[in-house]
Structures are given as C-alpha cells and as structure tokens.
Amino acid sequence: MEWERVDKAGNRRDLQGEELAGHVCLITAGRGLGQYRFVESLRGDTLTLDRTWNLPPGAGAEFVVTTSSI
C-alpha cells in the first residue's frame, strides 16, 4: 500500500530512523475502518505489521501510527 507520512497538521514527516516497533497502526477512515495492527518495523517506505489485515484498506483509506493503546 502506498502511503504518505504527515503529522496532525498535515506537514510531511520523515520517519527515517525513528523506532516504530511496538507502535499501533490504526485505520481511521475508509475501508477497513477500526482495524489495527502492531508495527514490527519501518524500512524506507515499507511499514511491516505483525499480521495481515482482515479487510485490506481501500484506496484513500487513512491510518495513524501511534503509541497510544487501543
């Protein structure tokens, strides 16, 4: 899935070097809404999750990567 890294204000973020393992990836809009997965790693533009989606996010789906618990 192609994705863009932006903060809450819509500013582009470069997450390279940030440790995301253990963070939560939550689909917040679009197909797959409400599903979450735990992040295993971020390498380049590839976000690796702990398991596949039950319903894959559709084009235009939005998600957040956060440290908050679900």
mmCIF file as Biopython writes it, N, C-alpha, C and O atoms, coordinates in Angstrom:
data_model
#
loop_
_atom_site.group_PDB
_atom_site.id
_atom_site.type_symbol
_atom_site.label_atom_id
_atom_site.label_alt_id
_atom_site.label_comp_id
_atom_site.label_asym_id
_atom_site.label_entity_id
_atom_site.label_seq_id
_atom_site.pdbx_PDB_ins_code
_atom_site.Cartn_x
_atom_site.Cartn_y
_atom_site.Cartn_z
_atom_site.occupancy
_atom_site.B_iso_or_equiv
_atom_site.auth_seq_id
_atom_site.auth_asym_id
_atom_site.pdbx_PDB_model_num
ATOM 1   N N  . MET A ? 1  ? 0.844   -1.164  0.000  1.0 0.0 1  A 1 
ATOM 2   C CA . MET A ? 1  ? 0.000   0.000   0.000  1.0 0.0 1  A 1 
ATOM 3   C C  . MET A ? 1  ? 0.896   1.236   0.000  1.0 0.0 1  A 1 
ATOM 4   O O  . MET A ? 1  ? 1.869   1.301   0.752  1.0 0.0 1  A 1 
ATOM 5   N N  . GLU A ? 2  ? 0.575   2.197   -0.826 1.0 0.0 2  A 1 
ATOM 6   C CA . GLU A ? 2  ? 1.320   3.447   -0.865 1.0 0.0 2  A 1 
ATOM 7   C C  . GLU A ? 2  ? 0.812   4.346   0.255  1.0 0.0 2  A 1 
ATOM 8   O O  . GLU A ? 2  ? -0.384  4.371   0.547  1.0 0.0 2  A 1 
ATOM 9   N N  . TRP A ? 3  ? 1.720   5.080   0.876  1.0 0.0 3  A 1 
ATOM 10  C CA . TRP A ? 3  ? 1.300   5.932   1.981  1.0 0.0 3  A 1 
ATOM 11  C C  . TRP A ? 3  ? 2.177   7.151   2.083  1.0 0.0 3  A 1 
ATOM 12  O O  . TRP A ? 3  ? 3.310   7.164   1.601  1.0 0.0 3  A 1 
ATOM 13  N N  . GLU A ? 4  ? 1.638   8.185   2.722  1.0 0.0 4  A 1 
ATOM 14  C CA . GLU A ? 4  ? 2.351   9.442   2.903  1.0 0.0 4  A 1 
ATOM 15  C C  . GLU A ? 4  ? 2.477   9.711   4.386  1.0 0.0 4  A 1 
ATOM 16  O O  . GLU A ? 4  ? 1.516   9.543   5.136  1.0 0.0 4  A 1 
ATOM 17  N N  . ARG A ? 5  ? 3.650   10.124  4.810  1.0 0.0 5  A 1 
ATOM 18  C CA . ARG A ? 5  ? 3.898   10.379  6.229  1.0 0.0 5  A 1 
ATOM 19  C C  . ARG A ? 5  ? 3.683   11.849  6.535  1.0 0.0 5  A 1 
ATOM 20  O O  . ARG A ? 5  ? 4.474   12.698  6.122  1.0 0.0 5  A 1 
ATOM 21  N N  . VAL A ? 6  ? 2.617   12.149  7.257  1.0 0.0 6  A 1 
ATOM 22  C CA . VAL A ? 6  ? 2.324   13.526  7.654  1.0 0.0 6  A 1 
ATOM 23  C C  . VAL A ? 6  ? 1.935   13.550  9.124  1.0 0.0 6  A 1 
ATOM 24  O O  . VAL A ? 6  ? 1.461   12.556  9.674  1.0 0.0 6  A 1 
ATOM 25  N N  . ASP A ? 7  ? 2.148   14.720  9.759  1.0 0.0 7  A 1 
ATOM 26  C CA . ASP A ? 7  ? 1.731   14.860  11.147 1.0 0.0 7  A 1 
ATOM 27  C C  . ASP A ? 7  ? 0.284   15.341  11.211 1.0 0.0 7  A 1 
ATOM 28  O O  . ASP A ? 7  ? -0.364  15.477  10.173 1.0 0.0 7  A 1 
ATOM 29  N N  . LYS A ? 8  ? -0.231  15.601  12.416 1.0 0.0 8  A 1 
ATOM 30  C CA . LYS A ? 8  ? -1.635  16.001  12.582 1.0 0.0 8  A 1 
ATOM 31  C C  . LYS A ? 8  ? -1.984  17.273  11.825 1.0 0.0 8  A 1 
ATOM 32  O O  . LYS A ? 8  ? -3.126  17.451  11.401 1.0 0.0 8  A 1 
ATOM 33  N N  . ALA A ? 9  ? -1.011  18.156  11.652 1.0 0.0 9  A 1 
ATOM 34  C CA . ALA A ? 9  ? -1.234  19.421  10.951 1.0 0.0 9  A 1 
ATOM 35  C C  . ALA A ? 9  ? -1.115  19.275  9.438  1.0 0.0 9  A 1 
ATOM 36  O O  . ALA A ? 9  ? -1.324  20.245  8.709  1.0 0.0 9  A 1 
ATOM 37  N N  . GLY A ? 10 ? -0.787  18.091  8.959  1.0 0.0 10 A 1 
ATOM 38  C CA . GLY A ? 10 ? -0.650  17.860  7.525  1.0 0.0 10 A 1 
ATOM 39  C C  . GLY A ? 10 ? 0.741   18.126  6.991  1.0 0.0 10 A 1 
ATOM 40  O O  . GLY A ? 10 ? 0.949   18.126  5.778  1.0 0.0 10 A 1 
ATOM 41  N N  . ASN A ? 11 ? 1.699   18.355  7.878  1.0 0.0 11 A 1 
ATOM 42  C CA . ASN A ? 11 ? 3.077   18.579  7.464  1.0 0.0 11 A 1 
ATOM 43  C C  . ASN A ? 11 ? 3.777   17.255  7.195  1.0 0.0 11 A 1 
ATOM 44  O O  . ASN A ? 11 ? 3.661   16.311  7.976  1.0 0.0 11 A 1 
ATOM 45  N N  . ARG A ? 12 ? 4.500   17.194  6.088  1.0 0.0 12 A 1 
ATOM 46  C CA . ARG A ? 12 ? 5.218   15.965  5.737  1.0 0.0 12 A 1 
ATOM 47  C C  . ARG A ? 12 ? 6.261   15.661  6.803  1.0 0.0 12 A 1 
ATOM 48  O O  . ARG A ? 12 ? 6.982   16.554  7.248  1.0 0.0 12 A 1 
ATOM 49  N N  . ARG A ? 13 ? 6.338   14.404  7.209  1.0 0.0 13 A 1 
ATOM 50  C CA . ARG A ? 13 ? 7.287   13.954  8.228  1.0 0.0 13 A 1 
ATOM 51  C C  . ARG A ? 13 ? 8.231   12.936  7.633  1.0 0.0 13 A 1 
ATOM 52  O O  . ARG A ? 13 ? 7.829   12.104  6.819  1.0 0.0 13 A 1 
ATOM 53  N N  . ASP A ? 14 ? 9.480   13.000  8.035  1.0 0.0 14 A 1 
ATOM 54  C CA . ASP A ? 14 ? 10.452  11.995  7.653  1.0 0.0 14 A 1 
ATOM 55  C C  . ASP A ? 14 ? 10.670  11.109  8.868  1.0 0.0 14 A 1 
ATOM 56  O O  . ASP A ? 14 ? 11.306  11.524  9.837  1.0 0.0 14 A 1 
ATOM 57  N N  . LEU A ? 15 ? 10.145  9.889   8.821  1.0 0.0 15 A 1 
ATOM 58  C CA . LEU A ? 15 ? 10.229  8.992   9.962  1.0 0.0 15 A 1 
ATOM 59  C C  . LEU A ? 15 ? 11.478  8.137   9.935  1.0 0.0 15 A 1 
ATOM 60  O O  . LEU A ? 15 ? 11.661  7.293   10.812 1.0 0.0 15 A 1 
ATOM 61  N N  . GLN A ? 16 ? 12.339  8.330   8.955  1.0 0.0 16 A 1 
ATOM 62  C CA . GLN A ? 16 ? 13.547  7.524   8.883  1.0 0.0 16 A 1 
ATOM 63  C C  . GLN A ? 16 ? 14.312  7.629   10.194 1.0 0.0 16 A 1 
ATOM 64  O O  . GLN A ? 16 ? 14.524  8.722   10.721 1.0 0.0 16 A 1 
ATOM 65  N N  . GLY A ? 17 ? 14.710  6.507   10.698 1.0 0.0 17 A 1 
ATOM 66  C CA . GLY A ? 17 ? 15.499  6.480   11.928 1.0 0.0 17 A 1 
ATOM 67  C C  . GLY A ? 17 ? 14.663  6.434   13.190 1.0 0.0 17 A 1 
ATOM 68  O O  . GLY A ? 17 ? 15.192  6.145   14.264 1.0 0.0 17 A 1 
ATOM 69  N N  . GLU A ? 18 ? 13.363  6.711   13.092 1.0 0.0 18 A 1 
ATOM 70  C CA . GLU A ? 18 ? 12.525  6.629   14.282 1.0 0.0 18 A 1 
ATOM 71  C C  . GLU A ? 18 ? 12.177  5.166   14.552 1.0 0.0 18 A 1 
ATOM 72  O O  . GLU A ? 18 ? 11.887  4.409   13.626 1.0 0.0 18 A 1 
ATOM 73  N N  . GLU A ? 19 ? 12.208  4.791   15.776 1.0 0.0 19 A 1 
ATOM 74  C CA . GLU A ? 19 ? 11.886  3.415   16.160 1.0 0.0 19 A 1 
ATOM 75  C C  . GLU A ? 19 ? 10.373  3.294   16.314 1.0 0.0 19 A 1 
ATOM 76  O O  . GLU A ? 19 ? 9.787   3.890   17.217 1.0 0.0 19 A 1 
ATOM 77  N N  . LEU A ? 20 ? 9.748   2.526   15.437 1.0 0.0 20 A 1 
ATOM 78  C CA . LEU A ? 20 ? 8.297   2.378   15.475 1.0 0.0 20 A 1 
ATOM 79  C C  . LEU A ? 20 ? 7.851   0.997   15.939 1.0 0.0 20 A 1 
ATOM 80  O O  . LEU A ? 20 ? 6.654   0.767   16.109 1.0 0.0 20 A 1 
ATOM 81  N N  . ALA A ? 21 ? 8.779   0.078   16.146 1.0 0.0 21 A 1 
ATOM 82  C CA . ALA A ? 21 ? 8.405   -1.266  16.580 1.0 0.0 21 A 1 
ATOM 83  C C  . ALA A ? 21 ? 7.583   -1.166  17.862 1.0 0.0 21 A 1 
ATOM 84  O O  . ALA A ? 21 ? 7.983   -0.504  18.820 1.0 0.0 21 A 1 
ATOM 85  N N  . GLY A ? 22 ? 6.436   -1.830  17.865 1.0 0.0 22 A 1 
ATOM 86  C CA . GLY A ? 22 ? 5.559   -1.819  19.023 1.0 0.0 22 A 1 
ATOM 87  C C  . GLY A ? 22 ? 4.478   -0.759  18.976 1.0 0.0 22 A 1 
ATOM 88  O O  . GLY A ? 22 ? 3.529   -0.807  19.759 1.0 0.0 22 A 1 
ATOM 89  N N  . HIS A ? 23 ? 4.609   0.213   18.057 1.0 0.0 23 A 1 
ATOM 90  C CA . HIS A ? 23 ? 3.558   1.214   17.901 1.0 0.0 23 A 1 
ATOM 91  C C  . HIS A ? 23 ? 2.341   0.538   17.262 1.0 0.0 23 A 1 
ATOM 92  O O  . HIS A ? 23 ? 2.429   -0.591  16.779 1.0 0.0 23 A 1 
ATOM 93  N N  . VAL A ? 24 ? 1.225   1.231   17.265 1.0 0.0 24 A 1 
ATOM 94  C CA . VAL A ? 24 ? -0.015  0.708   16.702 1.0 0.0 24 A 1 
ATOM 95  C C  . VAL A ? 24 ? -0.338  1.451   15.409 1.0 0.0 24 A 1 
ATOM 96  O O  . VAL A ? 24 ? -0.235  2.676   15.349 1.0 0.0 24 A 1 
ATOM 97  N N  . CYS A ? 25 ? -0.728  0.708   14.381 1.0 0.0 25 A 1 
ATOM 98  C CA . CYS A ? 25 ? -1.218  1.278   13.128 1.0 0.0 25 A 1 
ATOM 99  C C  . CYS A ? 25 ? -2.729  1.061   13.115 1.0 0.0 25 A 1 
ATOM 100 O O  . CYS A ? 25 ? -3.192  -0.079  13.091 1.0 0.0 25 A 1 
ATOM 101 N N  . LEU A ? 26 ? -3.497  2.149   13.130 1.0 0.0 26 A 1 
ATOM 102 C CA . LEU A ? 26 ? -4.955  2.097   13.227 1.0 0.0 26 A 1 
ATOM 103 C C  . LEU A ? 26 ? -5.562  2.742   11.989 1.0 0.0 26 A 1 
ATOM 104 O O  . LEU A ? 26 ? -5.216  3.875   11.654 1.0 0.0 26 A 1 
ATOM 105 N N  . ILE A ? 27 ? -6.465  2.036   11.301 1.0 0.0 27 A 1 
ATOM 106 C CA . ILE A ? 27 ? -7.171  2.605   10.153 1.0 0.0 27 A 1 
ATOM 107 C C  . ILE A ? 27 ? -8.275  3.504   10.706 1.0 0.0 27 A 1 
ATOM 108 O O  . ILE A ? 27 ? -9.154  3.051   11.439 1.0 0.0 27 A 1 
ATOM 109 N N  . THR A ? 28 ? -8.212  4.799   10.338 1.0 0.0 28 A 1 
ATOM 110 C CA . THR A ? 28 ? -9.136  5.790   10.899 1.0 0.0 28 A 1 
ATOM 111 C C  . THR A ? 28 ? -10.212 6.248   9.928  1.0 0.0 28 A 1 
ATOM 112 O O  . THR A ? 28 ? -11.149 6.934   10.337 1.0 0.0 28 A 1 
ATOM 113 N N  . ALA A ? 29 ? -10.107 5.887   8.643  1.0 0.0 29 A 1 
ATOM 114 C CA . ALA A ? 29 ? -11.119 6.273   7.662  1.0 0.0 29 A 1 
ATOM 115 C C  . ALA A ? 29 ? -11.022 5.340   6.466  1.0 0.0 29 A 1 
ATOM 116 O O  . ALA A ? 29 ? -9.942  4.864   6.116  1.0 0.0 29 A 1 
ATOM 117 N N  . GLY A ? 30 ? -12.169 5.085   5.846  1.0 0.0 30 A 1 
ATOM 118 C CA . GLY A ? 30 ? -12.198 4.261   4.642  1.0 0.0 30 A 1 
ATOM 119 C C  . GLY A ? 30 ? -12.389 2.779   4.947  1.0 0.0 30 A 1 
ATOM 120 O O  . GLY A ? 30 ? -12.665 2.384   6.080  1.0 0.0 30 A 1 
ATOM 121 N N  . ARG A ? 31 ? -12.231 1.971   3.897  1.0 0.0 31 A 1 
ATOM 122 C CA . ARG A ? 31 ? -12.411 0.528   4.041  1.0 0.0 31 A 1 
ATOM 123 C C  . ARG A ? 31 ? -11.407 -0.023  5.043  1.0 0.0 31 A 1 
ATOM 124 O O  . ARG A ? 31 ? -10.218 0.291   4.981  1.0 0.0 31 A 1 
ATOM 125 N N  . GLY A ? 32 ? -11.887 -0.834  5.953  1.0 0.0 32 A 1 
ATOM 126 C CA . GLY A ? 32 ? -11.044 -1.395  6.995  1.0 0.0 32 A 1 
ATOM 127 C C  . GLY A ? 32 ? -11.071 -0.592  8.283  1.0 0.0 32 A 1 
ATOM 128 O O  . GLY A ? 32 ? -10.354 -0.908  9.233  1.0 0.0 32 A 1 
ATOM 129 N N  . LEU A ? 33 ? -11.899 0.450   8.318  1.0 0.0 33 A 1 
ATOM 130 C CA . LEU A ? 33 ? -12.005 1.341   9.471  1.0 0.0 33 A 1 
ATOM 131 C C  . LEU A ? 33 ? -12.064 0.572   10.788 1.0 0.0 33 A 1 
ATOM 132 O O  . LEU A ? 33 ? -12.838 -0.374  10.934 1.0 0.0 33 A 1 
ATOM 133 N N  . GLY A ? 34 ? -11.230 0.996   11.749 1.0 0.0 34 A 1 
ATOM 134 C CA . GLY A ? 34 ? -11.237 0.419   13.089 1.0 0.0 34 A 1 
ATOM 135 C C  . GLY A ? 34 ? -10.249 -0.716  13.299 1.0 0.0 34 A 1 
ATOM 136 O O  . GLY A ? 34 ? -9.949  -1.066  14.440 1.0 0.0 34 A 1 
ATOM 137 N N  . GLN A ? 35 ? -9.740  -1.296  12.223 1.0 0.0 35 A 1 
ATOM 138 C CA . GLN A ? 35 ? -8.751  -2.366  12.387 1.0 0.0 35 A 1 
ATOM 139 C C  . GLN A ? 35 ? -7.427  -1.768  12.843 1.0 0.0 35 A 1 
ATOM 140 O O  . GLN A ? 35 ? -7.091  -0.635  12.498 1.0 0.0 35 A 1 
ATOM 141 N N  . TYR A ? 36 ? -6.695  -2.531  13.607 1.0 0.0 36 A 1 
ATOM 142 C CA . TYR A ? 36 ? -5.359  -2.098  13.996 1.0 0.0 36 A 1 
ATOM 143 C C  . TYR A ? 36 ? -4.407  -3.284  13.973 1.0 0.0 36 A 1 
ATOM 144 O O  . TYR A ? 36 ? -4.806  -4.439  14.119 1.0 0.0 36 A 1 
ATOM 145 N N  . ARG A ? 37 ? -3.139  -2.953  13.785 1.0 0.0 37 A 1 
ATOM 146 C CA . ARG A ? 37 ? -2.070  -3.940  13.795 1.0 0.0 37 A 1 
ATOM 147 C C  . ARG A ? 37 ? -0.865  -3.310  14.481 1.0 0.0 37 A 1 
ATOM 148 O O  . ARG A ? 37 ? -0.723  -2.087  14.509 1.0 0.0 37 A 1 
ATOM 149 N N  . PHE A ? 38 ? -0.009  -4.147  15.029 1.0 0.0 38 A 1 
ATOM 150 C CA . PHE A ? 38 ? 1.200   -3.637  15.660 1.0 0.0 38 A 1 
ATOM 151 C C  . PHE A ? 38 ? 2.327   -3.554  14.637 1.0 0.0 38 A 1 
ATOM 152 O O  . PHE A ? 38 ? 2.488   -4.444  13.802 1.0 0.0 38 A 1 
ATOM 153 N N  . VAL A ? 39 ? 3.097   -2.484  14.710 1.0 0.0 39 A 1 
ATOM 154 C CA . VAL A ? 39 ? 4.209   -2.256  13.793 1.0 0.0 39 A 1 
ATOM 155 C C  . VAL A ? 39 ? 5.403   -3.091  14.228 1.0 0.0 39 A 1 
ATOM 156 O O  . VAL A ? 39 ? 5.793   -3.080  15.396 1.0 0.0 39 A 1 
ATOM 157 N N  . GLU A ? 40 ? 5.972   -3.811  13.281 1.0 0.0 40 A 1 
ATOM 158 C CA . GLU A ? 40 ? 7.206   -4.558  13.541 1.0 0.0 40 A 1 
ATOM 159 C C  . GLU A ? 40 ? 8.429   -3.740  13.140 1.0 0.0 40 A 1 
ATOM 160 O O  . GLU A ? 40 ? 9.452   -3.772  13.825 1.0 0.0 40 A 1 
ATOM 161 N N  . SER A ? 41 ? 8.326   -2.998  12.017 1.0 0.0 41 A 1 
ATOM 162 C CA . SER A ? 41 ? 9.470   -2.186  11.589 1.0 0.0 41 A 1 
ATOM 163 C C  . SER A ? 41 ? 9.047   -1.202  10.511 1.0 0.0 41 A 1 
ATOM 164 O O  . SER A ? 41 ? 7.983   -1.329  9.906  1.0 0.0 41 A 1 
ATOM 165 N N  . LEU A ? 42 ? 9.911   -0.215  10.289 1.0 0.0 42 A 1 
ATOM 166 C CA . LEU A ? 42 ? 9.794   0.720   9.174  1.0 0.0 42 A 1 
ATOM 167 C C  . LEU A ? 42 ? 11.151  0.765   8.505  1.0 0.0 42 A 1 
ATOM 168 O O  . LEU A ? 42 ? 12.151  1.128   9.124  1.0 0.0 42 A 1 
ATOM 169 N N  . ARG A ? 43 ? 11.177  0.393   7.238  1.0 0.0 43 A 1 
ATOM 170 C CA . ARG A ? 43 ? 12.414  0.446   6.449  1.0 0.0 43 A 1 
ATOM 171 C C  . ARG A ? 43 ? 12.085  1.130   5.132  1.0 0.0 43 A 1 
ATOM 172 O O  . ARG A ? 43 ? 11.307  0.607   4.335  1.0 0.0 43 A 1 
ATOM 173 N N  . GLY A ? 44 ? 12.673  2.291   4.904  1.0 0.0 44 A 1 
ATOM 174 C CA . GLY A ? 44 ? 12.346  3.059   3.705  1.0 0.0 44 A 1 
ATOM 175 C C  . GLY A ? 44 ? 10.876  3.432   3.737  1.0 0.0 44 A 1 
ATOM 176 O O  . GLY A ? 44 ? 10.412  4.055   4.691  1.0 0.0 44 A 1 
ATOM 177 N N  . ASP A ? 45 ? 10.140  3.054   2.702  1.0 0.0 45 A 1 
ATOM 178 C CA . ASP A ? 45 ? 8.703   3.326   2.651  1.0 0.0 45 A 1 
ATOM 179 C C  . ASP A ? 45 ? 7.876   2.094   2.983  1.0 0.0 45 A 1 
ATOM 180 O O  . ASP A ? 45 ? 6.683   2.050   2.683  1.0 0.0 45 A 1 
ATOM 181 N N  . THR A ? 46 ? 8.506   1.078   3.608  1.0 0.0 46 A 1 
ATOM 182 C CA . THR A ? 46 ? 7.802   -0.158  3.921  1.0 0.0 46 A 1 
ATOM 183 C C  . THR A ? 46 ? 7.536   -0.257  5.414  1.0 0.0 46 A 1 
ATOM 184 O O  . THR A ? 46 ? 8.463   -0.342  6.220  1.0 0.0 46 A 1 
ATOM 185 N N  . LEU A ? 47 ? 6.274   -0.244  5.764  1.0 0.0 47 A 1 
ATOM 186 C CA . LEU A ? 47 ? 5.829   -0.411  7.142  1.0 0.0 47 A 1 
ATOM 187 C C  . LEU A ? 47 ? 5.411   -1.875  7.291  1.0 0.0 47 A 1 
ATOM 188 O O  . LEU A ? 47 ? 4.446   -2.310  6.662  1.0 0.0 47 A 1 
ATOM 189 N N  . THR A ? 48 ? 6.127   -2.629  8.111  1.0 0.0 48 A 1 
ATOM 190 C CA . THR A ? 48 ? 5.835   -4.044  8.305  1.0 0.0 48 A 1 
ATOM 191 C C  . THR A ? 48 ? 4.989   -4.203  9.564  1.0 0.0 48 A 1 
ATOM 192 O O  . THR A ? 48 ? 5.355   -3.728  10.640 1.0 0.0 48 A 1 
ATOM 193 N N  . LEU A ? 49 ? 3.857   -4.878  9.411  1.0 0.0 49 A 1 
ATOM 194 C CA . LEU A ? 49 ? 2.922   -5.077  10.523 1.0 0.0 49 A 1 
ATOM 195 C C  . LEU A ? 49 ? 2.993   -6.516  11.028 1.0 0.0 49 A 1 
ATOM 196 O O  . LEU A ? 49 ? 3.549   -7.389  10.361 1.0 0.0 49 A 1 
ATOM 197 N N  . ASP A ? 50 ? 2.429   -6.755  12.201 1.0 0.0 50 A 1 
ATOM 198 C CA . ASP A ? 50 ? 2.524   -8.073  12.822 1.0 0.0 50 A 1 
ATOM 199 C C  . ASP A ? 50 ? 1.675   -9.137  12.138 1.0 0.0 50 A 1 
ATOM 200 O O  . ASP A ? 50 ? 1.941   -10.328 12.298 1.0 0.0 50 A 1 
ATOM 201 N N  . ARG A ? 51 ? 0.660   -8.734  11.378 1.0 0.0 51 A 1 
ATOM 202 C CA . ARG A ? 51 ? -0.173  -9.691  10.641 1.0 0.0 51 A 1 
ATOM 203 C C  . ARG A ? 51 ? -0.934  -8.948  9.555  1.0 0.0 51 A 1 
ATOM 204 O O  . ARG A ? 51 ? -0.984  -7.718  9.558  1.0 0.0 51 A 1 
ATOM 205 N N  . THR A ? 52 ? -1.525  -9.692  8.628  1.0 0.0 52 A 1 
ATOM 206 C CA . THR A ? 52 ? -2.264  -9.076  7.525  1.0 0.0 52 A 1 
ATOM 207 C C  . THR A ? 52 ? -3.599  -8.539  8.021  1.0 0.0 52 A 1 
ATOM 208 O O  . THR A ? 52 ? -4.082  -8.909  9.091  1.0 0.0 52 A 1 
ATOM 209 N N  . TRP A ? 53 ? -4.180  -7.655  7.213  1.0 0.0 53 A 1 
ATOM 210 C CA . TRP A ? 53 ? -5.482  -7.079  7.532  1.0 0.0 53 A 1 
ATOM 211 C C  . TRP A ? 53 ? -6.582  -8.105  7.260  1.0 0.0 53 A 1 
ATOM 212 O O  . TRP A ? 53 ? -6.482  -8.874  6.304  1.0 0.0 53 A 1 
ATOM 213 N N  . ASN A ? 54 ? -7.625  -8.127  8.081  1.0 0.0 54 A 1 
ATOM 214 C CA . ASN A ? 54 ? -8.804  -8.957  7.805  1.0 0.0 54 A 1 
ATOM 215 C C  . ASN A ? 54 ? -9.493  -8.451  6.544  1.0 0.0 54 A 1 
ATOM 216 O O  . ASN A ? 54 ? -9.903  -9.239  5.693  1.0 0.0 54 A 1 
ATOM 217 N N  . LEU A ? 55 ? -9.617  -7.143  6.432  1.0 0.0 55 A 1 
ATOM 218 C CA . LEU A ? 55 ? -10.177 -6.476  5.257  1.0 0.0 55 A 1 
ATOM 219 C C  . LEU A ? 55 ? -9.141  -5.444  4.829  1.0 0.0 55 A 1 
ATOM 220 O O  . LEU A ? 55 ? -8.981  -4.427  5.503  1.0 0.0 55 A 1 
ATOM 221 N N  . PRO A ? 56 ? -8.432  -5.680  3.725  1.0 0.0 56 A 1 
ATOM 222 C CA . PRO A ? 56 ? -7.375  -4.756  3.321  1.0 0.0 56 A 1 
ATOM 223 C C  . PRO A ? 56 ? -7.911  -3.335  3.143  1.0 0.0 56 A 1 
ATOM 224 O O  . PRO A ? 56 ? -9.003  -3.156  2.602  1.0 0.0 56 A 1 
ATOM 225 N N  . PRO A ? 57 ? -7.160  -2.318  3.589  1.0 0.0 57 A 1 
ATOM 226 C CA . PRO A ? 57 ? -7.599  -0.941  3.413  1.0 0.0 57 A 1 
ATOM 227 C C  . PRO A ? 57 ? -7.762  -0.622  1.928  1.0 0.0 57 A 1 
ATOM 228 O O  . PRO A ? 57 ? -6.981  -1.086  1.097  1.0 0.0 57 A 1 
ATOM 229 N N  . GLY A ? 58 ? -8.776  0.167   1.603  1.0 0.0 58 A 1 
ATOM 230 C CA . GLY A ? 58 ? -9.008  0.551   0.223  1.0 0.0 58 A 1 
ATOM 231 C C  . GLY A ? 58 ? -8.230  1.806   -0.138 1.0 0.0 58 A 1 
ATOM 232 O O  . GLY A ? 58 ? -7.640  2.461   0.722  1.0 0.0 58 A 1 
ATOM 233 N N  . ALA A ? 59 ? -8.241  2.127   -1.419 1.0 0.0 59 A 1 
ATOM 234 C CA . ALA A ? 59 ? -7.612  3.368   -1.886 1.0 0.0 59 A 1 
ATOM 235 C C  . ALA A ? 59 ? -8.254  4.534   -1.144 1.0 0.0 59 A 1 
ATOM 236 O O  . ALA A ? 59 ? -9.478  4.612   -1.040 1.0 0.0 59 A 1 
ATOM 237 N N  . GLY A ? 60 ? -7.440  5.423   -0.638 1.0 0.0 60 A 1 
ATOM 238 C CA . GLY A ? 60 ? -7.959  6.580   0.096  1.0 0.0 60 A 1 
ATOM 239 C C  . GLY A ? 60 ? -8.172  6.334   1.575  1.0 0.0 60 A 1 
ATOM 240 O O  . GLY A ? 60 ? -8.514  7.262   2.308  1.0 0.0 60 A 1 
ATOM 241 N N  . ALA A ? 61 ? -7.977  5.090   2.037  1.0 0.0 61 A 1 
ATOM 242 C CA . ALA A ? 61 ? -8.105  4.825   3.473  1.0 0.0 61 A 1 
ATOM 243 C C  . ALA A ? 61 ? -7.039  5.627   4.212  1.0 0.0 61 A 1 
ATOM 244 O O  . ALA A ? 61 ? -5.953  5.858   3.681  1.0 0.0 61 A 1 
ATOM 245 N N  . GLU A ? 62 ? -7.344  6.044   5.416  1.0 0.0 62 A 1 
ATOM 246 C CA . GLU A ? 62 ? -6.400  6.801   6.225  1.0 0.0 62 A 1 
ATOM 247 C C  . GLU A ? 62 ? -6.072  6.006   7.480  1.0 0.0 62 A 1 
ATOM 248 O O  . GLU A ? 62 ? -6.909  5.268   7.999  1.0 0.0 62 A 1 
ATOM 249 N N  . PHE A ? 63 ? -4.842  6.167   7.959  1.0 0.0 63 A 1 
ATOM 250 C CA . PHE A ? 63 ? -4.461  5.488   9.176  1.0 0.0 63 A 1 
ATOM 251 C C  . PHE A ? 63 ? -3.482  6.339   9.959  1.0 0.0 63 A 1 
ATOM 252 O O  . PHE A ? 63 ? -2.865  7.260   9.422  1.0 0.0 63 A 1 
ATOM 253 N N  . VAL A ? 64 ? -3.351  6.020   11.230 1.0 0.0 64 A 1 
ATOM 254 C CA . VAL A ? 64 ? -2.373  6.680   12.093 1.0 0.0 64 A 1 
ATOM 255 C C  . VAL A ? 64 ? -1.456  5.619   12.677 1.0 0.0 64 A 1 
ATOM 256 O O  . VAL A ? 64 ? -1.844  4.463   12.847 1.0 0.0 64 A 1 
ATOM 257 N N  . VAL A ? 65 ? -0.233  6.034   12.980 1.0 0.0 65 A 1 
ATOM 258 C CA . VAL A ? 65 ? 0.705   5.198   13.714 1.0 0.0 65 A 1 
ATOM 259 C C  . VAL A ? 65 ? 0.937   5.937   15.020 1.0 0.0 65 A 1 
ATOM 260 O O  . VAL A ? 65 ? 1.381   7.085   15.025 1.0 0.0 65 A 1 
ATOM 261 N N  . THR A ? 66 ? 0.633   5.273   16.122 1.0 0.0 66 A 1 
ATOM 262 C CA . THR A ? 66 ? 0.629   5.942   17.411 1.0 0.0 66 A 1 
ATOM 263 C C  . THR A ? 66 ? 1.179   5.047   18.520 1.0 0.0 66 A 1 
ATOM 264 O O  . THR A ? 66 ? 1.250   3.828   18.369 1.0 0.0 66 A 1 
ATOM 265 N N  . THR A ? 67 ? 1.557   5.653   19.607 1.0 0.0 67 A 1 
ATOM 266 C CA . THR A ? 67 ? 1.997   4.887   20.776 1.0 0.0 67 A 1 
ATOM 267 C C  . THR A ? 67 ? 0.830   4.611   21.706 1.0 0.0 67 A 1 
ATOM 268 O O  . THR A ? 67 ? 0.964   3.854   22.666 1.0 0.0 67 A 1 
ATOM 269 N N  . SER A ? 68 ? -0.323  5.227   21.424 1.0 0.0 68 A 1 
ATOM 270 C CA . SER A ? 68 ? -1.487  5.029   22.284 1.0 0.0 68 A 1 
ATOM 271 C C  . SER A ? 68 ? -1.972  3.600   22.245 1.0 0.0 68 A 1 
ATOM 272 O O  . SER A ? 68 ? -1.871  2.926   21.220 1.0 0.0 68 A 1 
ATOM 273 N N  . SER A ? 69 ? -2.496  3.140   23.359 1.0 0.0 69 A 1 
ATOM 274 C CA . SER A ? 69 ? -3.067  1.792   23.381 1.0 0.0 69 A 1 
ATOM 275 C C  . SER A ? 69 ? -4.489  1.819   22.842 1.0 0.0 69 A 1 
ATOM 276 O O  . SER A ? 69 ? -5.167  2.844   22.905 1.0 0.0 69 A 1 
ATOM 277 N N  . ILE A ? 70 ? -4.926  0.703   22.319 1.0 0.0 70 A 1 
ATOM 278 C CA . ILE A ? 70 ? -6.256  0.589   21.749 1.0 0.0 70 A 1 
ATOM 279 C C  . ILE A ? 70 ? -7.186  -0.003  22.779 1.0 0.0 70 A 1 
ATOM 280 O O  . ILE A ? 70 ? -8.372  -0.188  22.506 1.0 0.0 70 A 1 
#
